[in-house]
Amino acid sequence: MTTRSATSPITKATIPQRVHGAPDAVRRAPFPADIGNPYLTGPYGPVLEEVTAFDLPVTGEIPVELVGRFVRNGPNPIEVADPANHHWFLGEGMVHGTYLRDGRAEWYRNRFVRSRLVCDRLDEPYPAGTPRSRVDVVNTHVQFFSGKTLALVESGPPAMALSHELETLSYEDFQGTLGGAFSAHPHLDPLTGEWHAVTYDQGVKNEVRHVVVGTDGKVRRSVAVPVSDGPMVHDFAMTQRYVLIFDLPVAWNDTAAANGHPFPYRWSEGRTARVGLLPREGAAREILWIDVPPCYVFHMANAFDAADGTVAVDLVEFSSMFRTSLNGPGEGPPVLSRWTLDAKSGTVAKTVLSRRAREFPRIDERLTGRQHRYIYGAGIQTDRGSALCFDTETGVELAHDFGPGRFGSECVFVPKSDAAGEGEGWVMTYVWNAPTNTSDLVIIDAAQFEGPPRAVIHLPVRVPFGFHGSWIADEP
């Protein structure tokens, strides 16, 4: 199969025709091969093109059940003033998407999410609507809710609505009902169809919020939960009874902010680590805080109410974060653990499920808030990458090896049908191929996890190591 790409240089003259290519002209300086910051070079480095490619070559067979877009968001700096202070979590968002239909990979696209800085550099009009904060970089997730494809971020900037082809349309305020920050990690309750989020605003240190967006696309609940110091709350979990709020020892640091560091969140030695159990429809005064050993957690796989009345949550934990590594995550291998929270005794019991280094845990999201069996994740290795599948019932862990010099990112599970059982479906991820400096979309049959991939879709460019994404099926 042939690949057709549009890669003409972006200039003021070509932008109105929507020709996509290498925006070197908008950069203040090129990115040298080695500038002393790993998050600006190699697989993390920004790509210099917005590409549209059609009729992608495929090794294997794309399942005909897959009709929709596999999308991913991540930071992609359009300019860098100070590489010494640049943090991986910063940088303009770039969304990558591959559209599948009828067993074919019809297109791949990557597009900057149009923050005002991006629009200024590309001489484009700003998106429709009004941003609620001075910063409008949206670089962390992409999800579909209430008929909209939404690029997401935490800490204050607004979500942004995207077209089917990943062009930025508008700032999103949920029909004027949000009135505050949103989250990079909202979770859909599959039983109610509502979107839940725990949000924080870096300009507000004394509270986080539980926000619920109804099926009509409007916020129906926003409950402020008192905290101190402005903690960084990247993700959360929920059960049928509770929303779990993680108040851990990474918080806003006034000294780092005063010194001009663009990402002034730091490990706060001695700060209490705790998890709050907030009743799903309860007031803030009803939250039960349970102290936990100091650590940091970016991502939870899922939580559920156990038969004995406790709450179980599976997550990836780090011993500390942003204590010494100030340009991105580090400081010890991440561990897959189950925390069992006892509301009656106010205690937590920790069980290590696997010490194999990983991140980005995901489940079959039809089970969000209820007991799950399988946890998928991205294995972290030095010479090669893998997708991981941990079985919480048996303790067995399977690995899909991408091969030497090939490194995967977050995995997304897609059921084969609405009636398919847990584990009956496809695991999808973008994989970077170091020798060619290009990426593939890899589709794994979850029932034959360690076997060859069902399909490898070859992209014409590299998808930088980034954050989160989704499978967005075409609406019937």
Sequence and secondary structure as in RCSB ss.txt:
>XXXX:A:sequence
MTTRSATSPITKATIPQRVHGAPDAVRRAPFPADIGNPYLTGPYGPVLEEVTAFDLPVTGEIPVELVGRFVRNGP
NPIEVADPANHHWFLGEGMVHGTYLRDGRAEWYRNRFVRSRLVCDRLDEPYPAGTPRSRVDVVNTHVQFFSGKTL
ALVESGPPAMALSHELETLSYEDFQGTLGGAFSAHPHLDPLTGEWHAVTYDQGVKNEVRHVVVGTDGKVRRSVAV
PVSDGPMVHDFAMTQRYVLIFDLPVAWNDTAAANGHPFPYRWSEGRTARVGLLPREGAAREILWIDVPPCYVFHM
ANAFDAADGTVAVDLVEFSSMFRTSLNGPGEGPPVLSRWTLDAKSGTVAKTVLSRRAREFPRIDERLTGRQHRYI
YGAGIQTDRGSALCFDTETGVELAHDFGPGRFGSECVFVPKSDAAGEGEGWVMTYVWNAPTNTSDLVIIDAAQFE
GPPRAVIHLPVRVPFGFHGSWIADEP
>XXXX:A:secstr
   EEE     TTTGGGT     GGG SS   S  S GGGSGGGS      EEES  EEE   TT  EEEEEEEE
  S  S TTT  TT S EEEEEEEEETTEEEEEEEEE   HHHHHHHT    BS  SSS     SEEEEETTEEE
EE SBS  EEEE TT  EEEEE TTTT  S   S  EE TTT  EEEEEEETTEEEEEEEEEE TTSSEEEEEEE
E SS B     EE SSEEEEEE SEEE HHHHHTT SS EEE TT  EEEEEEETT  GGG EEEEE S EEEEE
EEEEE TTS EEEEEEEES SSSS  SSS SS  EEEEEEEETTTTEEEEEEEE S EEEEE  GGGTTS   EE
EEEE  SSEEEEEEEETTT  EEEEEEEETEEE   EEEESSTT  TT EEEEEEEEETTTTEEEEEEEEGGGTT
S  SEEEE SS   S   EEEEE   
